[in-house]
């Protein structure tokens, strides 16, 4: 949306309004303030929900400790299933981080809505119709990737525990443990946006489904290579959990281009 141009010039809607630079900045400030308020409220709720959420996040660690100690059914809070704090300030910082992550998670729909409201006046009507499915698909695929990382994480921990041998005692600190878990969820979520990028490139005319189909073999090799580099844990279970869905997404983008977009 060009500054100083009619707000509805691109969309063809005649409201007669013209946004100046000051009006653009005022609207941006309003959207940012609303988003920050939503994030703050979400973080406050996350602060209250910290302990039950932390118990859920620690469950993969408890599964690994159950196998190592040969004590079935260890739960968060049981002896032998606690994260070890070595820094006096770590307990405080971990609660703040978890609360911030939960606040971002809970406020993300509202924040996305504010972004949508800010950019929608500068879109064509056709772009507006496509934007909602794209945003909805992106949210769904990102969430699917995060859930896949969560389901894969216990297997990754078990792999490393077995790889290190039985002479090692697993004592994880909450900072490193939660950092690895959240990083995996973030990378999986972003990787699962792969089909969105491919479909967008087809819409933009940069790629076609025929070209994607011709590149299939090279794409599969490249997917496995890139996933081996970007997976934080680097274990084969996590690699397969990311690479196989991305290969399926690649095929899905070809089908969408051929039968839906017809490009």
C-alpha positions as CSV (number, residue, x, y, z in Angstrom):
1,X,0.0,0.0,0.0
2,X,1.7,3.2,-1.2
3,X,2.0,6.1,1.3
4,X,-0.1,9.1,0.4
5,X,-2.1,7.2,-2.2
6,X,-5.9,6.5,-2.0
7,X,-6.4,3.7,0.4
8,X,-8.8,1.9,-1.9
9,X,-6.9,2.5,-5.1
10,X,-5.8,-1.1,-5.4
11,X,-8.9,-2.8,-4.2
12,X,-11.2,-0.7,-6.3
13,X,-13.4,0.3,-3.3
14,X,-14.3,3.9,-3.4
15,X,-14.4,5.3,0.1
16,X,-12.9,8.6,-0.9
17,X,-10.2,8.3,1.9
18,X,-6.6,9.2,1.5
19,X,-4.0,8.0,4.1
20,X,-1.1,10.3,4.9
21,X,2.2,9.2,6.4
22,X,1.0,10.3,9.8
23,X,-2.3,8.3,9.5
24,X,-0.3,5.2,8.5
25,X,2.0,5.6,11.5
26,X,-1.0,6.2,13.8
27,X,-2.7,3.1,12.5
28,X,0.5,1.1,12.9
29,X,0.9,2.3,16.5
30,X,-2.6,1.4,17.3
31,X,-2.2,-2.2,15.9
32,X,1.1,-2.6,17.8
33,X,-0.4,-1.4,21.1
34,X,-3.3,-3.7,20.8
35,X,-1.0,-6.6,20.0
36,X,1.3,-5.8,22.9
37,X,-1.7,-5.7,25.3
38,X,-2.8,-9.1,24.0
39,X,0.7,-10.5,24.4
40,X,0.9,-9.1,28.0
41,X,-2.5,-10.6,28.9
42,X,-1.5,-13.9,27.4
43,X,1.8,-13.9,29.3
44,X,-0.1,-13.2,32.6
45,X,-2.4,-16.2,31.9
46,X,0.7,-18.2,31.0
47,X,2.3,-17.2,34.3
48,X,-0.7,-18.7,36.2
49,X,-0.7,-21.9,34.0
50,X,3.1,-22.3,34.3
51,X,3.2,-25.4,36.5
52,X,0.7,-27.6,34.7
53,X,2.3,-26.6,31.3
54,X,5.8,-27.4,32.7
55,X,4.6,-30.8,33.8
56,X,3.5,-31.5,30.3
57,X,6.8,-30.4,28.8
58,X,8.7,-32.5,31.2
59,X,6.8,-35.7,30.3
60,X,9.3,-36.8,27.5
61,X,12.2,-36.5,30.0
62,X,10.2,-38.6,32.5
63,X,9.7,-41.3,29.8
64,X,13.5,-41.5,29.2
65,X,14.2,-41.6,32.9
66,X,11.7,-44.4,33.3
67,X,13.6,-46.5,30.8
68,X,17.0,-45.6,32.3
69,X,16.0,-46.3,35.9
70,X,13.7,-49.2,35.0
71,X,10.9,-47.6,36.9
72,X,7.7,-47.6,34.8
73,X,5.2,-44.8,34.9
74,X,7.4,-42.0,36.2
75,X,5.5,-38.7,36.3
76,X,6.6,-35.1,36.7
77,X,7.3,-34.4,40.3
78,X,8.3,-38.0,41.1
79,X,11.8,-38.6,42.5
80,X,14.2,-39.1,39.7
81,X,12.1,-37.1,37.2
82,X,13.1,-33.6,38.0
83,X,15.1,-31.1,36.0
84,X,18.2,-29.9,37.8
85,X,18.6,-26.2,38.5
86,X,22.3,-25.1,38.8
87,X,21.8,-21.3,38.6
88,X,19.9,-19.4,41.4
89,X,18.2,-17.2,38.8
90,X,17.3,-20.1,36.5
91,X,14.0,-20.9,38.2
92,X,12.8,-17.3,37.7
93,X,14.1,-17.0,34.1
94,X,12.5,-20.3,33.1
95,X,9.1,-19.2,34.5
96,X,9.4,-16.0,32.6
97,X,10.3,-17.7,29.3
98,X,7.5,-20.3,29.6
99,X,5.0,-17.6,30.4
100,X,6.2,-15.5,27.4
101,X,5.9,-18.5,25.0
102,X,2.4,-19.2,26.3
103,X,1.5,-15.6,25.9
104,X,2.7,-15.6,22.3
105,X,0.8,-18.8,21.6
106,X,-2.5,-17.6,23.0
107,X,-2.2,-14.1,21.5
108,X,-1.1,-15.2,18.1
109,X,-4.6,-15.3,16.5
110,X,-5.3,-11.8,17.7
111,X,-1.9,-10.5,16.5
112,X,-2.4,-12.1,13.1
113,X,-5.8,-10.5,12.9
114,X,-4.2,-7.1,13.6
115,X,-1.6,-7.7,10.9
116,X,-4.4,-8.7,8.5
117,X,-6.4,-5.5,9.3
118,X,-3.4,-3.4,8.7
119,X,-2.5,-4.8,5.3
120,X,-6.0,-5.6,3.9
121,X,-6.8,-2.1,2.5
122,X,-3.8,-2.4,0.1
123,X,-4.9,-5.7,-1.4
124,X,-6.9,-6.5,-4.5
125,X,-10.2,-8.3,-4.0
126,X,-8.7,-11.5,-5.4
127,X,-5.7,-11.2,-3.1
128,X,-8.1,-10.7,-0.1
129,X,-9.9,-13.9,-1.0
130,X,-6.6,-15.9,-1.2
131,X,-5.1,-14.4,1.9
132,X,-7.5,-16.0,4.3
133,X,-7.0,-19.6,3.1
134,X,-3.2,-18.9,3.0
135,X,-3.2,-17.6,6.6
136,X,-5.4,-20.4,7.9
137,X,-3.3,-23.1,6.1
138,X,-0.1,-21.5,7.5
139,X,-1.4,-21.6,11.1
140,X,-2.6,-25.2,10.7
141,X,0.6,-26.4,9.2
142,X,2.8,-24.6,11.7
143,X,0.7,-26.2,14.5
144,X,1.0,-29.6,12.9
145,X,4.8,-29.2,12.7
146,X,5.0,-28.2,16.3
147,X,2.9,-31.2,17.4
148,X,5.0,-33.5,15.2
149,X,8.1,-32.2,17.0
150,X,6.5,-32.8,20.4
151,X,5.6,-36.4,19.5
152,X,9.1,-37.0,18.1
153,X,11.0,-35.5,21.0
154,X,10.8,-38.5,23.4
155,X,12.2,-40.8,20.7
156,X,15.0,-38.3,20.1
157,X,15.9,-38.2,23.8
158,X,15.7,-42.0,24.0
159,X,18.1,-42.3,21.0
160,X,20.7,-40.0,22.6
161,X,20.3,-41.7,26.0
162,X,20.9,-45.1,24.4
163,X,23.7,-43.8,22.3
164,X,25.6,-42.4,25.3
165,X,25.6,-45.8,27.1
166,X,24.2,-47.0,30.4
167,X,27.1,-45.5,32.5
168,X,25.7,-42.0,32.0
169,X,23.1,-40.5,34.3
170,X,20.7,-38.1,32.6
171,X,20.4,-34.8,34.6
172,X,19.1,-32.1,32.3
173,X,18.8,-28.4,33.3
174,X,15.5,-26.8,32.4
175,X,17.1,-24.1,30.4
176,X,18.9,-26.4,27.9
177,X,16.0,-28.9,27.9
178,X,13.3,-26.4,27.2
179,X,15.5,-24.5,24.7
180,X,16.0,-27.7,22.6
181,X,12.3,-28.6,22.8
182,X,11.1,-25.1,21.8
183,X,13.7,-24.9,19.0
184,X,12.6,-28.2,17.6
185,X,8.9,-27.1,17.7
186,X,9.8,-23.9,15.9
187,X,11.9,-25.5,13.2
188,X,9.3,-28.2,12.6
189,X,6.6,-25.5,12.4
190,X,8.5,-23.4,9.9
191,X,9.5,-26.5,7.8
192,X,5.9,-27.6,7.6
193,X,5.2,-24.2,5.8
194,X,7.1,-25.7,2.8
195,X,3.9,-26.4,0.7
196,X,2.6,-22.8,1.3
197,X,5.8,-21.5,-0.3
198,X,5.6,-23.8,-3.3
199,X,1.9,-23.0,-3.9
200,X,2.6,-19.2,-3.6
201,X,5.5,-19.5,-6.1
202,X,3.1,-21.3,-8.5
203,X,0.5,-18.5,-8.1
204,X,3.2,-15.9,-8.8
205,X,4.2,-17.7,-12.0
206,X,7.7,-18.5,-10.8
207,X,7.2,-22.2,-10.8
208,X,4.8,-24.6,-12.4
209,X,3.6,-28.1,-11.3
210,X,5.4,-29.6,-14.4
211,X,8.7,-28.2,-13.3
212,X,8.2,-29.4,-9.7
213,X,7.3,-32.8,-11.0
214,X,10.5,-32.8,-13.2
215,X,12.6,-31.8,-10.1
216,X,11.0,-34.5,-7.9
217,X,14.1,-36.7,-7.4
218,X,16.5,-33.8,-6.8
219,X,14.0,-32.2,-4.4
220,X,13.8,-35.4,-2.3
221,X,17.5,-35.6,-2.0
222,X,17.7,-31.8,-1.2
223,X,15.0,-32.1,1.4
224,X,16.8,-34.9,3.3
225,X,20.1,-33.0,3.1
226,X,18.6,-29.7,4.4
227,X,16.7,-31.5,7.1
228,X,19.8,-33.2,8.3
229,X,21.5,-29.8,8.6
230,X,18.6,-27.9,10.3
231,X,17.3,-30.5,12.8
232,X,18.6,-29.4,16.2
233,X,19.0,-32.9,17.6
234,X,20.5,-34.5,14.4
235,X,19.1,-37.9,15.2
236,X,17.7,-40.1,12.4
237,X,14.2,-40.3,14.0
238,X,13.8,-36.5,14.0
239,X,15.2,-36.4,10.5
240,X,12.7,-38.8,9.2
241,X,9.8,-37.2,11.1
242,X,10.6,-33.9,9.3
243,X,11.7,-35.2,5.8
244,X,8.9,-37.6,5.1
245,X,6.1,-35.1,5.6
246,X,8.0,-32.5,3.6
247,X,8.3,-35.0,0.7
248,X,4.5,-35.6,0.9
249,X,3.9,-31.8,1.0
250,X,6.0,-31.5,-2.2
251,X,3.8,-34.0,-3.9
252,X,0.7,-32.3,-2.6
253,X,1.9,-28.9,-4.0
254,X,2.2,-30.6,-7.4
255,X,-1.3,-31.9,-7.2
256,X,-2.6,-28.5,-6.1
257,X,-0.9,-26.8,-9.0
258,X,-2.1,-29.3,-11.5
259,X,-5.8,-29.7,-10.5
260,X,-6.6,-26.6,-8.4
261,X,-4.4,-23.8,-9.7
262,X,-4.0,-25.4,-13.2
263,X,-0.6,-23.8,-13.7
